[in-house]
Amino acid sequence: MRYKTTLVIALATALLASGGCRKGAPGETVYSRTPDEFTSEEAAGENNGYLLPSNGYVYAGEWGKEGNGKGEFILSMSVTVTPDGNVYVADADNHRIQYFSSTGSYLGEWDIWAATERYYYFNVPEAISAGPDGRIYAAEGPHVIVSCFSDTGEFLEDFHVEGPSDDEPQGCMDVVVSSTGVFYVTYRAPDQVHYYSPDGSFLGRWGREGSGPGEFNDPMGIALLPGGDVIVSDYSNNRIQQFSDSGSFIDAWGSEGEGEGELKRPLGLAVGPAGRIYVADSGNNRIQYFTDTGSFLGSIGSKGDGPGQFEYPRDVALNQDGILYVVDTHNHRIQYFRPAGRGDE
């Protein structure tokens, strides 16, 4: 059985520019900025992504900086939004999940080790996903566990998502939960997607190593289209693949590059109510979005640490108002964007 090591992300050494961090109580914004707080240099900066009307999105704000205090992050990996609009962030190297209001006011957090009482078992929250009832599913890659929590961090149950004995899966990278409670998990080894019933019973799997239709070379992000189809970011094949809810191949799009619709190491995925697909195009330091059939619509961002810029965007999520949240991993922050005068289409 082939073994693939998990993705290693280099730590960024610079803090976000200026602005103090306050130890906020619940409901207090710990560290955030909105456009009216920018310096004149930031607002006028070339290609800083502050306003993106041609792409249909406007930078609306940010929160976070490097650290282990409230509202601070070290290599945040994943973001999800619950039905009530709160934003949850997998703060990986701080071994915790933090949650915030839609504009970044700190609401609370829980320590993964303490919550699960598995100090050497559930280590790093690799990915998180909100279920239809607001419960938070957290995937821990090396130990192949998905743990379920209440929306305030109460530990509810573990799912040991190993599948059939011949799999020997290693590195669950993302998780998504359907409206019926069925959940899907991506594995970097053995390059597969597995899916499970609401009680964690194994239902099926698909995929193998390769570059053909239905094959993967590091499947990473996963999301569900409104009709139930599954989309997967095929990281090292630089493409997105689409499947039925039971794994029948439907389509694929994308190729390696920097042009419109081209991808370089795609990671997290999100889907709008009408099926628009958002891709964290991490190697190109941007977010691209597509129709539900993969036609290119637009992109957001460029490399940097200014407003609307990214250093390795790892994940994306949407709320019901069409606000787009981006995990800006190496800048240790969450940025969010609003549609320019319209909702998700």
C-alpha positions in Angstrom: 0.0 0.0 0.0 1.4 3.4 -1.0 1.9 5.9 1.7 1.6 9.6 1.2 2.7 12.1 3.8 0.3 14.8 4.7 0.7 18.3 3.3 3.4 20.3 5.0 2.7 24.0 5.1 5.6 26.3 5.9 5.0 28.7 8.7 4.8 32.4 7.8 7.3 34.5 9.7 5.7 38.0 9.5 2.8 39.2 11.5 -0.1 41.1 9.9 0.7 44.8 9.7 -0.3 47.1 12.6 -3.3 46.9 14.8 -3.3 45.6 18.4 -5.0 42.4 19.5 -7.4 42.6 22.4 -8.4 39.7 24.6 -12.1 39.9 23.7 -15.1 38.7 25.7 -17.8 36.8 23.8 -19.4 39.2 21.3 -16.3 41.5 21.1 -14.4 41.8 17.8 -10.9 40.8 18.8 -8.9 42.0 15.8 -10.6 43.1 12.6 -10.7 45.8 10.0 -13.2 47.1 7.5 -12.5 49.3 4.5 -13.0 52.6 6.3 -10.0 51.7 8.6 -7.5 51.3 5.8 -4.6 53.7 5.4 -4.6 55.8 2.2 -1.7 53.7 0.9 -3.7 50.5 1.4 -6.8 51.9 -0.2 -4.8 53.2 -3.2 -2.5 50.2 -3.5 -2.2 48.7 -7.0 -4.0 45.3 -7.3 -4.6 45.1 -3.6 -8.1 43.7 -4.2 -9.8 46.3 -2.0 -12.7 46.7 -4.5 -13.5 44.1 -7.0 -16.6 45.4 -8.8 -15.6 43.8 -12.2 -15.5 40.4 -10.5 -18.8 41.0 -8.7 -17.4 41.1 -5.2 -16.3 43.8 -2.8 -13.8 43.3 0.1 -15.9 43.7 3.3 -13.4 43.0 6.1 -11.1 40.7 7.9 -10.1 39.4 11.3 -7.2 37.6 12.8 -3.4 37.7 13.2 -0.7 35.2 14.1 -0.9 34.1 17.7 -2.7 31.9 20.2 -5.0 34.5 21.8 -8.7 34.9 21.1 -9.3 35.6 17.5 -5.7 34.8 16.6 -4.6 31.9 14.4 -1.6 29.7 13.6 -2.1 27.9 10.3 -5.9 28.0 10.1 -6.9 25.2 7.8 -10.7 25.3 7.3 -13.8 27.4 7.6 -17.5 26.6 7.8 -20.8 28.5 8.4 -23.6 27.2 10.5 -27.3 27.7 9.5 -27.5 30.6 12.0 -24.7 32.4 10.2 -21.8 31.9 12.7 -18.4 31.3 11.3 -16.2 28.4 12.6 -12.5 28.2 11.9 -10.2 25.1 12.4 -7.2 26.8 14.0 -4.9 23.9 13.3 -1.7 24.5 15.1 -3.5 25.9 18.2 -5.4 22.6 18.3 -8.7 24.3 18.6 -11.9 25.4 16.8 -12.9 29.1 17.2 -16.2 30.6 16.3 -17.3 34.1 15.4 -20.2 36.2 14.3 -20.6 36.9 10.6 -18.4 40.0 10.9 -15.7 38.5 13.2 -16.9 39.2 16.7 -15.4 36.5 18.9 -18.0 34.1 20.4 -16.1 31.2 21.8 -13.7 28.3 21.2 -12.9 24.8 22.3 -9.7 22.9 22.6 -9.8 19.7 20.5 -7.6 17.7 23.0 -9.6 18.7 26.0 -13.0 18.3 24.3 -12.3 14.8 23.1 -10.1 13.7 26.0 -7.8 12.1 23.3 -4.6 14.1 23.9 -2.4 11.9 21.7 -5.2 10.8 19.3 -7.1 13.7 17.9 -4.4 16.2 17.3 -4.9 18.7 14.5 -8.4 19.7 13.1 -7.6 19.3 9.4 -11.1 20.2 8.2 -14.5 21.2 9.6 -18.0 21.1 8.2 -21.4 22.2 9.6 -24.2 19.7 9.4 -27.8 20.8 8.6 -28.6 20.8 12.3 -25.6 23.1 13.2 -23.4 20.3 14.6 -19.7 20.6 13.7 -17.9 17.7 12.1 -14.1 17.9 12.5 -11.7 15.6 10.5 -8.3 14.7 12.0 -6.1 13.5 9.2 -3.3 11.3 10.6 -5.6 9.2 12.9 -8.5 8.9 10.4 -11.2 10.2 12.8 -14.2 12.5 12.3 -15.5 13.9 15.6 -18.8 15.6 16.0 -19.5 18.5 18.3 -22.4 20.7 19.3 -22.2 24.3 18.0 -20.7 25.4 21.3 -18.0 22.6 21.4 -19.7 19.9 23.5 -18.1 16.6 22.3 -20.9 14.3 21.0 -19.3 11.3 19.2 -16.4 9.9 17.2 -16.5 8.2 13.9 -13.5 6.0 13.0 -13.7 6.4 9.3 -11.5 3.6 8.1 -13.7 1.8 5.7 -12.9 -1.8 4.5 -9.9 -3.5 5.9 -8.0 -3.5 2.6 -8.0 0.3 2.4 -5.6 1.3 5.1 -6.6 4.9 4.6 -4.2 7.6 5.7 -4.8 11.3 5.9 -8.5 12.3 5.8 -8.3 15.8 4.3 -11.8 17.2 4.2 -15.4 16.3 5.2 -18.8 17.5 4.0 -22.3 16.7 5.4 -25.4 16.3 3.3 -28.9 17.5 4.2 -29.7 13.9 5.2 -26.7 13.5 7.5 -24.7 11.3 5.1 -21.1 12.5 5.2 -18.2 12.3 2.7 -14.5 12.2 3.5 -11.5 12.6 1.1 -8.3 10.7 1.7 -4.9 11.4 0.2 -4.1 7.7 0.6 -5.5 5.7 -1.1 -6.7 8.5 -3.3 -10.4 7.9 -2.6 -13.6 9.4 -1.4 -15.5 7.4 1.3 -19.0 8.1 2.4 -20.9 7.1 5.6 -24.4 7.0 7.1 -25.3 9.5 9.8 -24.3 6.9 12.4 -20.9 6.4 10.9 -21.5 3.2 9.1 -19.5 2.7 5.9 -21.6 3.1 2.7 -19.2 3.1 -0.2 -16.1 4.5 -1.8 -14.7 5.5 -5.1 -11.4 6.5 -6.7 -7.8 5.3 -7.2 -4.5 6.9 -8.0 -4.2 8.3 -11.5 -5.1 11.1 -13.8 -8.0 9.6 -15.7 -11.7 10.2 -15.2 -12.7 9.3 -11.6 -9.0 8.9 -10.6 -7.2 11.2 -8.1 -3.8 12.4 -7.3 -4.4 13.8 -3.8 -8.1 14.5 -3.5 -8.5 17.3 -1.0 -11.5 19.6 -0.9 -15.1 18.3 -1.2 -18.5 19.9 -1.4 -22.0 19.1 -2.5 -24.0 20.7 -5.3 -27.7 21.6 -4.7 -28.9 18.4 -6.4 -26.7 16.2 -4.3 -23.8 15.7 -6.8 -20.3 15.6 -5.2 -17.4 17.8 -6.3 -13.8 17.1 -5.4 -10.6 19.2 -5.8 -8.0 16.9 -7.3 -5.0 18.7 -5.9 -2.0 17.4 -7.8 -4.0 16.9 -11.1 -5.0 20.6 -10.9 -8.7 20.0 -11.6 -12.2 19.7 -10.2 -14.1 16.5 -10.6 -17.9 15.9 -10.3 -19.6 12.7 -9.3 -23.1 11.5 -8.4 -23.8 11.0 -4.7 -22.7 7.4 -5.0 -19.5 8.1 -7.0 -20.4 7.8 -10.6 -18.1 10.0 -12.7 -19.9 13.0 -14.4 -17.4 15.5 -15.4 -14.0 17.2 -14.8 -12.6 20.6 -15.6 -9.4 22.6 -15.0 -5.7 22.2 -15.9 -2.5 23.5 -14.5 -1.8 27.1 -15.1 -2.4 30.7 -14.1 -5.0 31.8 -16.6 -8.7 32.1 -16.2 -10.2 28.7 -15.2 -6.7 27.2 -14.8 -5.7 25.9 -11.4 -2.6 25.3 -9.3 -3.0 23.1 -6.3 -6.8 23.6 -5.7 -7.9 23.0 -2.1 -11.2 24.0 -0.4 -14.5 24.2 -2.2 -17.8 26.0 -1.5 -21.1 26.0 -3.4 -23.7 28.8 -3.5 -27.5 28.1 -3.3 -27.8 28.2 -7.1 -24.8 26.0 -7.7 -22.0 28.5 -8.2 -18.7 26.8 -7.3 -15.9 28.6 -5.4 -12.4 27.1 -5.5 -9.5 28.0 -3.2 -6.8 28.1 -6.0 -4.0 28.0 -3.4 -1.0 27.9 -5.7 -2.2 31.0 -7.6 -3.2 32.8 -4.3 -6.7 33.5 -5.5 -10.3 32.3 -5.3 -11.9 31.4 -8.6 -15.6 30.8 -9.2 -17.5 28.8 -11.8 -20.9 27.8 -12.9 -22.3 24.5 -11.7 -21.0 23.0 -15.0 -17.4 24.4 -14.6 -17.6 27.5 -16.8 -15.3 30.2 -15.5 -17.0 33.3 -14.1 -14.4 35.3 -12.2 -11.6 35.4 -9.6 -10.8 37.3 -6.5 -7.4 38.2 -5.1 -3.7 38.1 -5.8 -0.5 37.2 -3.8 0.2 39.5 -0.9 -0.9 40.6 2.6 -3.0 43.6 1.7 -6.8 43.7 1.7 -8.1 41.2 -0.8 -4.7 39.6 -1.2 -3.8 36.1 -0.1 -0.9 33.9 1.0 -2.0 30.3 0.4 -5.8 30.5 0.7 -6.7 27.1 2.1 -10.5 27.1 2.3 -13.7 29.0 1.5 -17.3 29.1 2.8 -20.5 31.0 2.1 -23.3 32.2 4.3 -27.0 32.4 3.3 -26.5 36.0 2.2 -23.8 35.2 -0.3 -20.9 36.5 1.9 -17.7 34.6 1.0 -15.2 33.8 3.7 -11.6 32.8 2.9 -9.1 31.2 5.1 -5.9 33.2 4.3 -3.6 30.6 5.9 -0.2 32.1 5.8 -1.5 35.6 6.7 -3.2 34.0 9.7 -6.6 35.7 9.1 -10.1 35.3 7.7 -11.1 37.7 4.9 -14.7 38.1 3.7 -16.3 39.6 0.6 -19.8 40.6 -0.3 -21.5 40.5 -3.6 -21.4 43.9 -5.4 -25.0 44.8 -5.3 -26.4 41.3 -5.8 -26.5 37.9 -4.2 -25.2 34.6 -5.3 -26.3 33.6 -8.8 
